[in-house]
Amino acid sequence: MLVEFRPHTRLRGERPADLGASVLPVVNAVSESDADLGKVRVVCDWVQYRNNFRDAVDIRPILRGEPGALPEPIGVRDDDLEIAVDVRRATEAPLGELTATLLRQVPERVVLEGWTRGSQSCVWQFNALYWSALELWEKATGRGYEQALPGGESDARNTAAATELIEELFAVWDRLAATNALPEELYVVELGVGNGNQAKVFLDRFRELDTGHGKGYYGRLHYLMCDYSAHVLDLARETVAEHAERVSLFALDATRPRRSLAFLQYKAFLIYISNVYDNLPTDEVAQLGGRTYCVQTRAYLPAEAAGELATSISATPGQLPELVRKLLRLGPSLLVDACPAHFPDVDSAVRFWQRTWSAVRLEERYVPLAGLDTYPLTEALTGETLRPLLESGADVRMHVNNGAVASFDETLGLLHPYGKLVCHDLFVTDIQGYRTTFRGPGKYDGSVVNWVNGPLLAHVGRRRGFDVHYEPFRHRGGGHIVTMTAQVRD
Ligand SMILES: C[S@@+](CC[C@H](N)C(=O)[O-])C[C@H]1O[C@@H](n2cnc3c(N)ncnc32)[C@H](O)[C@@H]1O
């Protein structure tokens, strides 16, 4: 049996995690079960998100490929299952009992979808619904989305950070202007604009600095605000109303920016993204015991929560999957028209949405990858891109951030040779960081958060001829936010 205790740093400090309480009851339960003890992995994480998709103990089957379908690597471990433990809940949940029950019988659940790669799960439809119907969600909770972000407000509003960016832009433009190489139109793109506060800080500061600088750059500026939520774009438009002449709004999917922004090829001087990559669909892959796996997931509602939820809308648990599908397709307002027997008004539909989201969990299983080249990382990149990271040493399970990689890869092609992409987000900057710390998924209000695989983005950028650089966000101490900068290599 293999026991992996990832949050080892939590074994020290004022309130150390209790190794015995997290591991022993689980190992005892496994040894008393019928499981083949030589084929079990016990993996302990500290799941820092109070709202997440896991139970205190989960069981993940590890599947084998069809016999003969895969070349047999030598000296591999052929595990049957992984038992995943949330160490944070070790003192409050009966881990041994939970493990024994899970090993004895398949728990009752209302399954919301078939097994699929993480990036294809319906949790991403919930995520999109959150942004498109944000107004209804925020009205019901009385909280703005920024309060759920790390630090309780977005670093995008930071004036010092905006000033630094603008001064750098002015320096580049001055140099180009000196050789008559500065284009008339000065493009800045922002992806995932939220309430528009970052754009406002940037534009206010830009106008102010330009007045002092005296080159008239403000009058040539085209600030493109891009988001997939029409509601968010409306909010942002209002926030920057006084800069209306300088701003254009684009409804687009950040994972496919070229579909709308291809006209900007080699023209954008700044592409700015904050707290968006961690909110884009992702798969996870793993290298376990010498084999490579894709993590498949399946969203479900635990039986008890499903029973209560169904009763609250005069339905049966069996009706829930169809009602959830309708909710995700239509949104809460139209759901009232489609299912008046269950939802007398919009408030009841919003309550259903929020309670469902709170109860949603993800089952997981490991499915062998037939070969990295057969795995579609994005439309343009195969899983071969992952090889140096997966083969970086010991076992590892990591995010692929398919949406962020696709977005990054496409936007690099929009940059002016002297342009740069700046992104503030939750980045894992070293693959080892996946071996010690849980990196998501978690829930931020109605949205999904996963940390972003920094080494993977850097690898993709370097292959395209860009320098990709990470540093802790400089303008606020103590947070986890990292700034990524990508620029054409000198
Ligand atoms: C957490 S908010 C960040 C807002 C702002 N940049 C900030 O830092 O405060 C994420 C934003 O990304 C947008 N978003 C999420 N997924 C997107 C996608 N696939 N395409 C376009 N926008 C997306 C959301 O609508 C939302 O405005």
Ligand as a Chemical Component Dictionary entry (heavy atoms), coordinates in Angstrom:
data_LIG
# 
_chem_comp.id                   LIG 
_chem_comp.type                 NON-POLYMER 
_chem_comp.pdbx_formal_charge   0 
_chem_comp.three_letter_code    LIG 
# 
loop_
_chem_comp_atom.comp_id 
_chem_comp_atom.atom_id 
_chem_comp_atom.alt_atom_id 
_chem_comp_atom.type_symbol 
_chem_comp_atom.charge 
_chem_comp_atom.model_Cartn_x 
_chem_comp_atom.model_Cartn_y 
_chem_comp_atom.model_Cartn_z 
_chem_comp_atom.pdbx_ordinal 
LIG C1  C1  C 0  -13.095 36.352 -11.346 1  
LIG S1  S1  S 1  -13.693 37.413 -12.578 2  
LIG C2  C2  C 0  -12.312 38.491 -12.786 3  
LIG C3  C3  C 0  -12.724 39.872 -13.160 4  
LIG C4  C4  C 0  -11.593 40.900 -13.205 5  
LIG N1  N1  N 0  -10.644 40.610 -14.235 6  
LIG C5  C5  C 0  -10.919 40.992 -11.843 7  
LIG O1  O1  O 0  -9.755  40.620 -11.702 8  
LIG O2  O2  O -1 -11.588 41.444 -10.928 9  
LIG C6  C6  C 0  -13.630 36.394 -14.027 10 
LIG C7  C7  C 0  -14.152 37.082 -15.271 11 
LIG O3  O3  O 0  -13.850 36.254 -16.389 12 
LIG C8  C8  C 0  -15.003 36.092 -17.185 13 
LIG N2  N2  N 0  -14.893 34.788 -17.849 14 
LIG C9  C9  C 0  -14.855 33.565 -17.271 15 
LIG N3  N3  N 0  -14.754 32.619 -18.215 16 
LIG C10 C10 C 0  -14.719 33.260 -19.397 17 
LIG C11 C11 C 0  -14.620 32.821 -20.749 18 
LIG N4  N4  N 0  -14.538 31.520 -21.064 19 
LIG N5  N5  N 0  -14.623 33.757 -21.722 20 
LIG C12 C12 C 0  -14.703 35.077 -21.426 21 
LIG N6  N6  N 0  -14.806 35.545 -20.179 22 
LIG C13 C13 C 0  -14.800 34.648 -19.172 23 
LIG C14 C14 C 0  -16.169 36.213 -16.230 24 
LIG O4  O4  O 0  -17.368 36.557 -16.888 25 
LIG C15 C15 C 0  -15.660 37.303 -15.289 26 
LIG O5  O5  O 0  -15.945 38.567 -15.791 27 
# 
loop_
_chem_comp_bond.comp_id 
_chem_comp_bond.atom_id_1 
_chem_comp_bond.atom_id_2 
_chem_comp_bond.value_order 
_chem_comp_bond.pdbx_ordinal 
LIG C1  S1  SING 1  
LIG S1  C2  SING 2  
LIG S1  C6  SING 3  
LIG C2  C3  SING 4  
LIG C3  C4  SING 5  
LIG C4  N1  SING 6  
LIG C4  C5  SING 7  
LIG C5  O1  DOUB 8  
LIG C5  O2  SING 9  
LIG C6  C7  SING 10 
LIG C7  O3  SING 11 
LIG C7  C15 SING 12 
LIG O3  C8  SING 13 
LIG C8  N2  SING 14 
LIG C8  C14 SING 15 
LIG N2  C9  SING 16 
LIG N2  C13 SING 17 
LIG C9  N3  DOUB 18 
LIG N3  C10 SING 19 
LIG C10 C11 SING 20 
LIG C10 C13 DOUB 21 
LIG C11 N4  SING 22 
LIG C11 N5  DOUB 23 
LIG N5  C12 SING 24 
LIG C12 N6  DOUB 25 
LIG N6  C13 SING 26 
LIG C14 O4  SING 27 
LIG C14 C15 SING 28 
LIG C15 O5  SING 29 
# 
